[in-house]
Amino acid sequence: MEEVIDLKEILEILKRNFKLILGLGITFALLAFIVSAFLMKPIYQSESQVIINQKGKDTNVYNPGQVQTNLQLINTYSQMVNSKVVRQQVVDNLNLKTDEEALASRISVTSEAESQLMKINVSGPETKNNARIANELAAVTQKEVKRVMGVDNLSVFSKADENEKQSPIKPKPLNNAIIAGLLGLILGTAIAFMKKLLDNRMNTEEKIEQYLSLPTLGKIYKIQE
C-alpha cells in the first residue's frame, strides 16, 4: 500500500525538522552573500545612445512613412552594432587587450517599442573602459551604416560618461542571498520529507496496522525520571 501523508502529519514533519530546514536556509543565504559581496568581481555597465533619423533639409518635417522605415531599420542596425566587423574596428581603434569575440558577450543593444532610439550597453569590471567601448561602438556603427547602407540616418544622441560614478549591475549580494536562502529552505523541506518516506521502521501504531494488518493492543510509554 502507498503511504499517505495527511496535513497533520505534514505539519508534524515540518515541526520535527524545523532546525534542519531553517539551518540550511540560513547557511545557503550566508554563503551566497559572502561569495557575492567579497569574492565575485563587480560588473558595471555604461550606455551610449544613437538615434535613427533621416538627415537633410526636410528633417524638421514630420514624415510618418520615413519614421516607419527608421523603426524597421532598428533590428538591422542593432545587429550591426554587435557584428564582428564593428567589434574588430573597436578593438583596433582603442588598442584593447582583448579579441573581438570576447567583446561580444559584453555588448547588448536595446530599444523601446516604437522608438527610434537605440541604447548600446557595454558591461565589464572597469567603468571608463566600458564607456570608451560604448562610445566607439556608436561612432563605428554610424560610419559603417553610411558606408554599407549608403544612407546617413544614424546619429549619436548621447555618449557614455567615462567619469560617471556607478553602482554595479551584478552581483547583487542581497538578491542572491534571498534566492539562495529560499533554495536552502526548499532543499531542507525536501530532505525532511525524503527522511519520512524512506523511514521503514515500525515505530507507530498506524504503520503496524497498515503493513501487518494487526490491531494495536496496547502501548508502552517511557517514563521520564
ChimeraX attribute file (.defattr): number of C-alpha atoms within 10 A of each C-alpha:
attribute: neighborCount
match mode: 1-to-1
recipient: residues
	/A:1	5
	/A:2	5
	/A:3	9
	/A:4	8
	/A:5	12
	/A:6	9
	/A:7	9
	/A:8	8
	/A:9	11
	/A:10	14
	/A:11	11
	/A:12	12
	/A:13	17
	/A:14	16
	/A:15	13
	/A:16	12
	/A:17	18
	/A:18	15
	/A:19	12
	/A:20	18
	/A:21	21
	/A:22	17
	/A:23	16
	/A:24	21
	/A:25	24
	/A:26	18
	/A:27	16
	/A:28	20
	/A:29	24
	/A:30	19
	/A:31	15
	/A:32	21
	/A:33	22
	/A:34	14
	/A:35	15
	/A:36	20
	/A:37	17
	/A:38	10
	/A:39	9
	/A:40	12
	/A:41	14
	/A:42	17
	/A:43	15
	/A:44	20
	/A:45	24
	/A:46	27
	/A:47	22
	/A:48	24
	/A:49	21
	/A:50	21
	/A:51	19
	/A:52	23
	/A:53	18
	/A:54	19
	/A:55	13
	/A:56	9
	/A:57	7
	/A:58	9
	/A:59	10
	/A:60	9
	/A:61	7
	/A:62	9
	/A:63	11
	/A:64	9
	/A:65	9
	/A:66	12
	/A:67	17
	/A:68	13
	/A:69	14
	/A:70	22
	/A:71	19
	/A:72	13
	/A:73	13
	/A:74	21
	/A:75	14
	/A:76	11
	/A:77	20
	/A:78	18
	/A:79	13
	/A:80	20
	/A:81	25
	/A:82	22
	/A:83	15
	/A:84	15
	/A:85	14
	/A:86	21
	/A:87	25
	/A:88	16
	/A:89	16
	/A:90	24
	/A:91	18
	/A:92	13
	/A:93	12
	/A:94	12
	/A:95	9
	/A:96	14
	/A:97	8
	/A:98	10
	/A:99	12
	/A:100	20
	/A:101	12
	/A:102	10
	/A:103	20
	/A:104	15
	/A:105	12
	/A:106	14
	/A:107	22
	/A:108	17
	/A:109	20
	/A:110	14
	/A:111	16
	/A:112	9
	/A:113	8
	/A:114	12
	/A:115	14
	/A:116	20
	/A:117	22
	/A:118	23
	/A:119	21
	/A:120	25
	/A:121	22
	/A:122	27
	/A:123	24
	/A:124	21
	/A:125	13
	/A:126	14
	/A:127	23
	/A:128	19
	/A:129	17
	/A:130	24
	/A:131	25
	/A:132	20
	/A:133	27
	/A:134	29
	/A:135	26
	/A:136	22
	/A:137	25
	/A:138	26
	/A:139	19
	/A:140	18
	/A:141	27
	/A:142	23
	/A:143	17
	/A:144	20
	/A:145	18
	/A:146	13
	/A:147	11
	/A:148	8
	/A:149	10
	/A:150	9
	/A:151	14
	/A:152	17
	/A:153	16
	/A:154	25
	/A:155	19
	/A:156	17
	/A:157	14
	/A:158	14
	/A:159	19
	/A:160	23
	/A:161	17
	/A:162	16
	/A:163	9
	/A:164	11
	/A:165	10
	/A:166	10
	/A:167	11
	/A:168	16
	/A:169	12
	/A:170	17
	/A:171	17
	/A:172	14
	/A:173	18
	/A:174	15
	/A:175	15
	/A:176	22
	/A:177	23
	/A:178	18
	/A:179	14
	/A:180	22
	/A:181	24
	/A:182	18
	/A:183	16
	/A:184	22
	/A:185	22
	/A:186	16
	/A:187	15
	/A:188	22
	/A:189	21
	/A:190	13
	/A:191	15
	/A:192	20
	/A:193	16
	/A:194	11
	/A:195	13
	/A:196	13
	/A:197	12
	/A:198	8
	/A:199	10
	/A:200	9
	/A:201	8
	/A:202	12
	/A:203	9
	/A:204	10
	/A:205	14
	/A:206	14
	/A:207	15
	/A:208	15
	/A:209	13
	/A:210	14
	/A:211	11
	/A:212	10
	/A:213	10
	/A:214	12
	/A:215	11
	/A:216	11
	/A:217	6
	/A:218	7
	/A:219	7
	/A:220	5
	/A:221	6
	/A:222	6
	/A:223	5
	/A:224	4
	/A:225	3
